């Protein structure tokens, strides 16, 4: 289990600093299957998870919902037949925060069960 997966999210308010380049590089090493993407100029983390059917993908999304509620940090989740695409970023700062990397690591843990 990565250090990030053991951590908990901290409240992040508007005006908080986005993760710097060296932090992003360091944290990405703990979540190597995630991609750094940019949407409308906003850096985000994204990963697609594959499943055998729609029900399994939906079950994964529902489990992730519970963790997101516990941590008070919520992703964008697109559920399709046989896959779920999860995207993390911090809306209040329009970028990446340590919380996004924590939640990506916790998302990975769901498949390790």
C-alpha positions as CSV (number, residue, x, y, z in Angstrom):
1,X,0.0,0.0,0.0
2,X,1.4,3.4,-0.9
3,X,1.9,6.2,1.6
4,X,-0.7,8.2,-0.2
5,X,-3.3,5.4,0.2
6,X,-2.8,5.5,3.9
7,X,-3.4,9.3,4.1
8,X,-6.6,11.2,4.5
9,X,-7.8,14.3,2.6
10,X,-7.5,17.7,4.2
11,X,-9.9,20.5,3.6
12,X,-8.9,22.5,0.6
13,X,-10.3,26.0,0.2
14,X,-10.2,28.4,-2.7
15,X,-6.8,30.1,-2.8
16,X,-4.9,27.0,-1.6
17,X,-1.8,26.2,-3.6
18,X,-1.9,23.7,-6.4
19,X,0.6,20.9,-6.3
20,X,4.0,22.0,-7.7
21,X,5.8,20.1,-10.5
22,X,8.1,18.3,-8.1
23,X,5.2,17.1,-5.9
24,X,3.3,15.9,-8.9
25,X,6.3,14.0,-10.2
26,X,6.9,12.4,-6.7
27,X,3.2,11.5,-6.2
28,X,2.7,10.1,-9.7
29,X,5.4,7.5,-8.8
30,X,3.0,6.1,-6.2
31,X,0.1,5.9,-8.7
32,X,1.8,4.8,-12.0
33,X,-1.3,3.7,-13.8
34,X,-2.8,7.2,-13.7
35,X,-2.4,9.7,-16.5
36,X,-1.9,13.4,-16.0
37,X,-4.3,15.1,-18.4
38,X,-5.3,18.7,-19.1
39,X,-8.9,19.7,-19.7
40,X,-9.8,23.3,-20.4
41,X,-6.3,24.2,-19.0
42,X,-6.9,22.4,-15.8
43,X,-4.5,19.5,-14.8
44,X,-6.3,16.4,-13.7
45,X,-5.6,12.7,-12.9
46,X,-7.4,10.1,-14.9
47,X,-7.5,6.3,-15.1
48,X,-9.8,3.9,-16.9
49,X,-10.7,0.7,-15.1
50,X,-11.8,-2.4,-17.1
51,X,-14.5,-4.8,-15.9
52,X,-16.3,-7.9,-17.3
53,X,-19.7,-6.1,-17.5
54,X,-21.7,-3.0,-16.7
55,X,-22.8,-4.3,-13.2
56,X,-19.2,-4.8,-12.1
57,X,-18.3,-1.3,-13.3
58,X,-21.2,0.2,-11.5
59,X,-20.4,-1.7,-8.3
60,X,-16.9,-0.3,-8.5
61,X,-18.3,3.2,-8.9
62,X,-20.6,2.7,-5.9
63,X,-17.7,1.6,-3.7
64,X,-15.7,4.6,-4.8
65,X,-18.7,6.8,-3.9
66,X,-18.5,5.6,-0.3
67,X,-14.8,6.4,0.0
68,X,-15.3,9.8,-1.6
69,X,-18.0,10.6,0.9
70,X,-15.8,9.5,3.8
71,X,-13.0,11.7,2.5
72,X,-15.3,14.6,1.4
73,X,-13.5,14.7,-2.0
74,X,-15.4,13.6,-5.1
75,X,-14.4,12.5,-8.6
76,X,-15.9,12.6,-12.0
77,X,-16.9,9.0,-12.8
78,X,-18.0,7.8,-16.2
79,X,-19.5,4.3,-16.1
80,X,-19.9,2.4,-19.4
81,X,-20.3,-1.2,-20.3
82,X,-17.1,-2.9,-19.1
83,X,-15.3,0.2,-17.9
84,X,-15.3,3.1,-15.5
85,X,-13.2,6.2,-16.1
86,X,-12.3,8.1,-12.9
87,X,-11.0,11.7,-13.0
88,X,-9.7,13.6,-9.9
89,X,-9.0,17.3,-9.6
90,X,-9.8,19.9,-7.0
91,X,-12.5,22.2,-8.2
92,X,-11.9,25.0,-5.7
93,X,-8.3,25.6,-6.9
94,X,-8.9,24.5,-10.6
95,X,-6.0,22.1,-10.4
96,X,-4.3,19.3,-8.6
97,X,-3.9,19.1,-4.8
98,X,-2.4,16.3,-2.7
99,X,-6.0,15.2,-2.0
100,X,-6.3,14.1,-5.7
101,X,-3.3,11.9,-5.4
102,X,-4.5,10.4,-2.1
103,X,-7.9,9.6,-3.7
104,X,-6.3,8.1,-6.8
105,X,-4.3,5.8,-4.5
106,X,-7.4,4.9,-2.6
107,X,-9.2,4.2,-5.9
108,X,-6.5,1.8,-6.9
109,X,-6.9,0.0,-3.5
110,X,-10.5,-0.9,-4.5
111,X,-9.1,-3.4,-7.1
112,X,-6.6,-4.8,-4.7
113,X,-9.3,-6.2,-2.4
